[in-house]
Amino acid sequence: MSTRIDLSAGWPNPTLLPAPELLRSASTVLTDPSIAHPALGYGPDEGYEPLRVHIAQWLQSFYQPHHPILSKRICITGGASQNLACVLAVFTDPVYTRHIWQVDPTYFLAGRIFDDAGFFGRVKSVPEDDEGIDLEVLESGLREAEIKATAEGNDTPRLKPPRPWRKIYKHVIYAVPTFANPSGKIMSLHHREQLIRLARKYDALVVTDDVYDFLHWSSTGSELISPDRAVVPRLVDVDRYLDGGPVDEWGHAISNGSFSKLIGPGTRTGWAEASEKVAFGLSQVGSSRSGGAPSQMTSTLIDQLLGSGFLEQHIRDTLQPAYAKRYHDLTSAIQEHLAPLGVTFEAPVNGVVGGYFIWLTLPAPLLAADIVQRSDREENLRLAPGDAFQVAGDPEAASTRFNNNLRLCFAWAEPQELAEGVRRLARVLKR
């Protein structure tokens, strides 16, 4: 039996993660009582202040928004997934909040977080179009939901009492707008601006996983003009400048960041950026008020990497080149072995690609679920079927909408395994 190749796992390759630098950070932190004592304590609700300051400076340099990013807009989290649960705990009411709206296809593990927050059966899919989200479908759904809520008299939060640190939103819109998981698409600036306008109109909180933004490169293999700058403004940045800025002090967007793809998922550390009111509200979630700041100890280690400038250098000199090579190796193999068989994948936008994933479309009548099973059985190749990424629980969405798609991850596998994995897939398709 051939060696197993896994192109399904959306994980960073461990050989690219900075374990030696984390060891040095730990030595610095634990041998300096002025850092070690706070690191081993509960920490402030909003997180380790030096890291908040350094994150704000780092984001300012990378995104270069219209307005300065201050540490008061940053809340340290236990990672993007943990923070999504906290956002729902603080800013939604399972009765008053009408729906969760997810761009479809979606990050498939988010669904259970919404279920746990009380939204089972009330998650709605919004198709992904060429610019990242079908705004007409979204607005139609938002409008219908408001008509229904008005008819039912659902005009006041039912389960969450008023608190000065929170606002209960009527809707939540969830998306991965840059290098989307799984499709790899980039939501256009036009659609981002229109999405914020819809969020303001219908009192929705737009929650974006911005975890892949820093991992981008040229689609042609030539040098990228600005590898240290973001491809497009985040939704949270758009909310600050669009049409004179937010309609109130809360705003309608929150950026969910994480060090999982950059330093390692085991660090369990991330950040949220939003208005000062929302950032403070996140810090007041019950688990933080009781247990202290999430990832307090790890935050002090990461602060050593960020404050010294190491992380930016690591992204530029290690992660971007390594993942770019993996991307180009994989796409070259796809062009050579799969394209002649009728397999296609998403074209890059403006010559920039990034993230972790490539979204394949199989020619009819091939079904991804069948190909996944056969690849595993016949070629010892693990793949992710497209239907795993459809928004679950929306009765109005077709259950077969991604049954001819496959998601390939080029981050986890070793470089030499990528082309071999594609050759194995081609053999399955030919049989």
C-alpha positions as CSV (number, residue, x, y, z in Angstrom):
1,M,0.0,0.0,0.0
2,S,1.3,3.4,-0.9
3,T,2.0,6.1,1.7
4,R,-1.1,7.9,2.8
5,I,-1.5,11.5,1.5
6,D,-3.9,13.9,3.1
7,L,-5.1,16.9,1.1
8,S,-8.2,17.4,3.3
9,A,-6.8,18.7,6.6
10,G,-6.9,22.5,6.8
11,W,-3.9,22.7,9.2
12,P,-0.6,24.5,8.9
13,N,2.4,22.3,8.2
14,P,4.2,21.9,11.6
15,T,7.7,22.3,10.0
16,L,6.8,25.9,9.2
17,L,5.8,26.9,12.7
18,P,8.3,28.8,14.9
19,A,8.9,26.4,17.8
20,P,12.5,27.5,18.5
21,E,11.4,31.1,18.7
22,L,8.5,30.2,21.0
23,L,11.0,28.4,23.2
24,R,13.2,31.5,23.4
25,S,10.0,33.6,24.2
26,A,9.1,31.2,27.0
27,S,12.6,31.5,28.5
28,T,12.4,35.3,28.4
29,V,9.0,35.4,29.9
30,L,9.5,32.8,32.7
31,T,12.9,34.2,33.8
32,D,11.7,37.7,34.1
33,P,9.4,38.1,37.2
34,S,7.9,41.3,35.8
35,I,6.5,39.3,32.9
36,A,6.2,35.9,34.5
37,H,4.0,36.9,37.4
38,P,1.3,38.6,35.2
39,A,1.6,35.8,32.7
40,L,0.8,33.1,35.3
41,G,-2.1,35.1,36.7
42,Y,-5.7,35.6,35.5
43,G,-5.0,38.7,33.4
44,P,-7.3,41.6,32.6
45,D,-10.6,40.7,30.9
46,E,-9.6,42.4,27.6
47,G,-6.3,40.5,27.4
48,Y,-2.6,41.2,27.9
49,E,-2.2,44.9,27.2
50,P,1.3,44.8,25.6
51,L,0.0,42.3,23.0
52,R,-3.1,44.4,22.3
53,V,-0.8,47.3,21.6
54,H,1.5,45.3,19.4
55,I,-1.4,43.8,17.5
56,A,-2.9,47.2,16.9
57,Q,0.4,48.5,15.5
58,W,0.9,45.4,13.3
59,L,-2.7,45.6,11.9
60,Q,-2.2,49.3,11.3
61,S,0.9,48.6,9.2
62,F,-0.6,45.7,7.3
63,Y,-4.1,47.0,6.5
64,Q,-3.3,50.8,6.5
65,P,-6.9,51.8,7.2
66,H,-8.3,55.3,7.0
67,H,-8.4,55.6,10.8
68,P,-5.7,54.6,13.3
69,I,-6.2,51.3,15.1
70,L,-5.9,51.7,18.9
71,S,-5.5,49.0,21.4
72,K,-9.0,49.8,22.8
73,R,-10.4,48.2,19.7
74,I,-8.6,44.9,20.3
75,C,-9.8,42.1,22.6
76,I,-7.5,39.1,23.1
77,T,-9.4,35.8,22.4
78,G,-8.8,32.1,22.7
79,G,-8.8,31.9,18.9
80,A,-11.3,32.5,16.1
81,S,-13.7,29.6,16.9
82,Q,-13.8,30.3,20.6
83,N,-14.4,34.0,20.0
84,L,-17.3,33.3,17.6
85,A,-19.0,31.5,20.4
86,C,-18.3,34.5,22.7
87,V,-19.7,37.0,20.0
88,L,-22.9,35.0,20.0
89,A,-23.1,34.8,23.8
90,V,-22.8,38.6,24.2
91,F,-24.4,40.1,21.1
92,T,-27.3,37.8,20.2
93,D,-30.5,36.6,21.7
94,P,-31.7,33.2,20.5
95,V,-35.3,34.5,20.1
96,Y,-34.9,38.1,19.1
97,T,-32.0,37.6,16.8
98,R,-33.8,36.4,13.7
99,H,-31.1,34.4,11.7
100,I,-27.5,33.6,11.2
101,W,-26.6,34.2,7.5
102,Q,-23.7,32.2,6.2
103,V,-21.9,32.6,2.8
104,D,-22.3,29.3,1.1
105,P,-20.0,27.3,0.7
106,T,-18.8,27.9,4.3
107,Y,-16.4,26.9,6.9
108,F,-18.1,23.7,7.9
109,L,-17.3,23.6,11.6
110,A,-18.9,26.9,12.3
111,G,-22.4,25.3,12.2
112,R,-22.1,23.6,15.5
113,I,-21.1,26.9,17.2
114,F,-24.3,28.4,15.9
115,D,-26.3,25.4,17.0
116,D,-24.8,25.6,20.5
117,A,-25.9,29.3,20.7
118,G,-29.5,28.3,20.1
119,F,-29.8,28.9,16.4
120,F,-30.5,25.4,15.2
121,G,-32.9,25.6,12.3
122,R,-32.4,29.3,11.9
123,V,-29.2,29.4,9.9
124,K,-29.6,30.6,6.4
125,S,-27.3,30.2,3.4
126,V,-26.4,33.0,1.1
127,P,-24.8,31.9,-2.3
128,E,-21.3,32.9,-3.1
129,D,-21.2,34.8,-6.4
130,D,-18.2,36.0,-8.5
131,E,-17.7,38.9,-6.0
132,G,-18.0,36.8,-2.9
133,I,-21.6,37.0,-1.8
134,D,-25.0,37.3,-3.5
135,L,-26.3,40.6,-2.1
136,E,-29.7,40.3,-3.8
137,V,-30.4,37.0,-2.1
138,L,-29.2,38.3,1.2
139,E,-31.3,41.5,1.1
140,S,-34.4,39.5,0.1
141,G,-33.9,37.2,3.0
142,L,-33.3,40.0,5.5
143,R,-36.4,41.9,4.3
144,E,-38.6,38.8,4.6
145,A,-37.2,38.1,8.1
146,E,-38.1,41.6,9.2
147,I,-41.6,41.4,7.9
148,K,-42.1,38.1,9.8
149,A,-40.6,39.5,13.0
150,T,-42.9,42.6,12.8
151,A,-45.9,40.4,12.3
152,E,-44.9,38.2,15.3
153,G,-44.2,41.2,17.5
154,N,-40.6,40.2,17.9
155,D,-39.3,43.7,18.8
156,T,-37.4,43.1,22.1
157,P,-34.8,40.7,23.2
158,R,-36.5,37.9,25.2
159,L,-33.7,36.0,26.9
160,K,-30.9,38.5,27.4
161,P,-31.5,41.3,29.9
162,P,-30.1,44.7,29.1
163,R,-26.4,45.3,30.0
164,P,-24.3,48.4,29.3
165,W,-21.6,46.4,27.6
166,R,-23.7,44.7,25.0
167,K,-26.1,45.4,22.1
168,I,-28.4,42.6,20.8
169,Y,-28.3,42.6,17.0
170,K,-31.2,41.4,14.9
171,H,-29.1,39.4,12.5
172,V,-25.6,37.9,12.3
173,I,-23.8,37.6,8.9
174,Y,-20.8,35.2,8.9
175,A,-18.2,35.1,6.2
176,V,-14.6,34.4,5.3
177,P,-14.2,37.3,2.9
178,T,-10.5,37.0,2.0
179,F,-9.2,33.6,0.6
180,A,-12.4,32.0,1.7
181,N,-12.6,28.6,3.2
182,P,-13.3,26.5,1.1
183,S,-13.5,28.4,-2.2
184,G,-10.4,30.7,-1.9
185,K,-12.4,33.6,-3.2
186,I,-11.8,37.3,-2.3
187,M,-14.9,39.3,-1.7
188,S,-14.7,42.5,-3.8
189,L,-14.5,45.9,-2.2
190,H,-17.8,46.9,-3.9
191,H,-19.6,43.9,-2.3
192,R,-17.9,44.7,1.1
193,E,-19.3,48.2,1.0
194,Q,-22.7,47.1,0.0
195,L,-22.7,44.4,2.7
196,I,-22.0,47.0,5.4
197,R,-24.8,49.1,4.1
198,L,-27.2,46.1,4.4
199,A,-25.9,45.4,7.9
200,R,-26.6,48.9,8.9
201,K,-30.1,48.9,7.3
202,Y,-31.2,45.7,8.9
203,D,-29.2,45.9,12.2
204,A,-26.9,43.0,11.5
205,L,-23.5,42.2,12.9
206,V,-21.0,41.1,10.3
207,V,-18.5,38.6,11.8
208,T,-15.6,37.8,9.5
209,D,-12.9,35.2,9.9
210,D,-9.9,37.1,8.7
211,V,-7.4,34.4,9.5
212,Y,-5.9,34.0,6.0
213,D,-5.3,37.6,5.1
214,F,-1.6,37.6,5.8
215,L,-0.9,34.6,3.5
216,H,-1.0,35.9,0.0
217,W,1.3,35.8,-3.1
218,S,1.3,36.3,-6.9
219,S,-0.8,33.9,-8.9
220,T,1.9,33.9,-11.6
221,G,4.9,33.1,-9.5
222,S,6.4,36.6,-10.1
223,E,7.2,38.9,-7.2
224,L,4.2,40.4,-5.4
225,I,4.2,44.2,-5.4
226,S,3.1,44.6,-1.7
227,P,3.5,41.3,0.3
228,D,3.3,43.3,3.5
229,R,0.0,44.9,2.7
230,A,-3.5,43.6,2.7
231,V,-5.2,42.8,-0.6
232,V,-8.4,44.6,0.3
233,P,-9.8,46.5,3.3
234,R,-11.5,44.3,6.0
235,L,-15.3,44.7,6.6
236,V,-14.4,46.2,10.0
237,D,-12.3,48.9,8.2
238,V,-15.1,49.5,5.7
239,D,-17.6,50.1,8.5
240,R,-15.3,52.8,9.9
241,Y,-15.0,54.9,6.7
242,L,-18.1,54.2,4.6
243,D,-20.7,57.0,4.3
244,G,-19.2,58.9,7.2
245,G,-18.6,56.0,9.5
246,P,-20.8,53.8,11.8
247,V,-24.4,54.8,12.5
248,D,-23.8,54.4,16.2
249,E,-21.0,53.8,18.7
250,W,-21.3,50.0,18.3
251,G,-20.8,49.6,14.6
252,H,-21.8,46.6,12.5
253,A,-18.6,44.6,11.9
254,I,-16.1,42.6,13.9
255,S,-12.9,41.1,12.6
256,N,-12.0,37.7,14.0
257,G,-8.2,37.1,13.9
258,S,-6.1,34.2,14.9
259,F,-2.4,33.2,15.3
260,S,-3.4,29.5,14.4
261,K,-2.3,29.7,10.8
262,L,0.8,31.9,11.6
263,I,2.3,30.5,14.8
264,G,0.3,27.4,15.5
265,P,-3.3,26.3,16.4
266,G,-2.0,24.9,19.7
267,T,-1.3,28.5,20.9
268,R,-5.1,28.9,21.2
269,T,-4.7,32.7,20.9
270,G,-6.4,35.2,18.7
271,W,-7.8,38.7,18.7
272,A,-11.0,40.5,17.8
273,E,-11.1,44.0,16.4
274,A,-14.3,46.1,16.5
275,S,-15.6,49.3,17.9
276,E,-14.4,50.1,21.4
277,K,-17.9,49.3,22.7
278,V,-18.0,45.9,21.0
279,A,-14.4,45.0,22.0
280,F,-15.1,45.9,25.6
281,G,-18.4,43.9,25.4
282,L,-16.5,40.8,24.3
283,S,-14.2,41.2,27.3
284,Q,-17.2,41.0,29.6
285,V,-18.4,37.6,28.5
286,G,-19.0,35.4,31.5
287,S,-16.1,33.0,31.0
288,S,-13.6,35.9,30.9
289,R,-15.1,37.7,33.8
290,S,-14.8,34.4,35.8
291,G,-11.6,32.9,34.4
292,G,-9.6,35.9,33.3
293,A,-8.2,36.7,29.9
294,P,-8.2,33.8,27.4
295,S,-4.7,32.5,26.7
296,Q,-3.0,34.8,29.1
297,M,0.2,32.8,29.3
298,T,0.5,32.2,25.6
299,S,-0.3,35.9,24.9
300,T,2.9,36.9,26.7
301,L,4.9,34.4,24.5
302,I,3.4,35.7,21.3
303,D,4.0,39.3,22.4
304,Q,7.7,38.6,22.4
305,L,7.5,37.5,18.7
306,L,5.3,40.4,17.7
307,G,7.0,43.1,19.6
308,S,10.4,42.2,18.2
309,G,9.2,42.2,14.6
310,F,9.9,38.5,14.3
311,L,6.4,37.5,13.3
312,E,6.2,39.9,10.3
313,Q,9.6,38.6,9.2
314,H,8.5,35.0,9.6
315,I,5.4,35.6,7.5
316,R,7.4,37.4,4.8
317,D,10.4,35.1,4.6
318,T,9.0,31.7,5.6
319,L,5.3,31.3,5.3
320,Q,4.5,33.3,2.2
321,P,7.3,31.7,0.1
322,A,6.6,28.2,1.4
323,Y,2.9,28.3,0.9
324,A,3.3,30.0,-2.5
325,K,5.5,27.2,-3.7
326,R,3.0,24.6,-2.5
327,Y,0.2,26.5,-4.2
328,H,2.0,26.7,-7.5
329,D,3.2,23.0,-7.3
330,L,-0.4,21.9,-6.7
331,T,-2.0,24.1,-9.4
332,S,0.7,23.0,-11.9
333,A,-0.1,19.4,-11.2
334,I,-3.8,20.1,-11.6
335,Q,-3.3,21.8,-15.0
336,E,-1.2,18.8,-16.1
337,H,-3.1,15.9,-14.8
338,L,-6.7,17.0,-14.0
339,A,-7.5,19.8,-16.5
340,P,-7.4,17.4,-19.5
341,L,-10.0,15.3,-17.6
342,G,-12.4,18.3,-17.4
343,V,-11.6,19.4,-13.8
344,T,-11.6,23.2,-13.2
345,F,-10.8,25.4,-10.3
346,E,-11.4,29.0,-9.2
347,A,-9.4,31.6,-11.2
348,P,-7.3,34.1,-9.2
349,V,-8.5,37.7,-8.8
350,N,-6.2,40.6,-9.8
351,G,-3.2,38.3,-9.9
352,V,-3.3,37.6,-6.1
353,V,-4.0,34.3,-4.4
354,G,-3.6,33.0,-0.9
355,G,-4.9,31.1,2.0
356,Y,-4.8,27.3,2.2
357,F,-7.3,25.9,-0.3
358,I,-8.1,25.2,-3.9
359,W,-11.8,24.5,-4.8
360,L,-12.1,21.9,-7.6
361,T,-15.1,21.3,-9.8
362,L,-15.5,17.9,-11.3
363,P,-17.1,17.3,-14.7
364,A,-20.6,15.8,-14.8
365,P,-21.7,13.1,-14.0
366,L,-18.9,12.6,-11.4
367,L,-19.9,12.9,-7.8
368,A,-17.4,14.1,-5.2
369,A,-18.6,11.8,-2.5
370,D,-17.9,8.8,-4.7
371,I,-14.5,10.1,-5.8
372,V,-13.5,10.7,-2.2
373,Q,-14.4,7.1,-1.2
374,R,-12.7,5.6,-4.1
375,S,-9.6,7.8,-3.6
376,D,-9.3,6.7,0.0
377,R,-9.9,3.0,-0.9
378,E,-7.9,2.7,-4.1
379,E,-5.1,5.3,-3.7
380,N,-4.8,5.9,0.0
381,L,-5.6,9.6,-0.7
382,R,-7.7,11.6,1.6
383,L,-9.9,14.4,0.1
384,A,-12.7,16.7,1.3
385,P,-16.0,16.5,-0.5
386,G,-17.8,19.7,-1.4
387,D,-21.0,18.9,0.2
388,A,-19.2,19.0,3.6
389,F,-19.0,22.8,3.2
390,Q,-22.6,23.6,2.4
391,V,-24.6,25.5,5.0
392,A,-26.5,22.8,7.0
393,G,-30.1,23.1,8.2
394,D,-31.4,25.5,5.6
395,P,-34.5,23.8,4.0
396,E,-34.6,26.3,1.2
397,A,-31.1,25.5,-0.1
398,A,-30.6,22.6,-2.5
399,S,-28.8,19.6,-0.8
400,T,-26.9,18.8,-3.9
401,R,-25.4,22.2,-4.7
402,F,-21.7,21.2,-4.1
403,N,-21.8,17.5,-4.9
404,N,-19.3,17.9,-7.7
405,N,-16.8,19.9,-5.8
406,L,-13.6,19.0,-3.9
407,R,-11.5,21.1,-1.5
408,L,-7.8,20.5,-1.6
409,C,-5.5,21.9,1.1
410,F,-1.9,22.6,0.1
411,A,-0.7,23.7,3.6
412,W,-0.6,20.5,5.6
413,A,0.9,18.0,3.1
414,E,4.6,17.9,2.4
415,P,5.6,19.6,-0.9
416,Q,6.5,16.3,-2.6
417,E,3.1,14.9,-1.8
418,L,1.1,17.5,-3.6
419,A,1.8,16.5,-7.2
420,E,1.7,12.8,-6.3
421,G,-1.7,13.3,-4.7
422,V,-3.0,14.9,-7.9
423,R,-1.6,12.0,-9.9
424,R,-3.5,9.6,-7.7
425,L,-6.7,11.6,-8.1
426,A,-6.3,11.6,-11.8
427,R,-5.9,7.8,-11.8
428,V,-9.2,7.5,-9.9
429,L,-11.0,9.8,-12.4
430,K,-9.8,7.8,-15.3
431,R,-11.1,4.4,-14.0
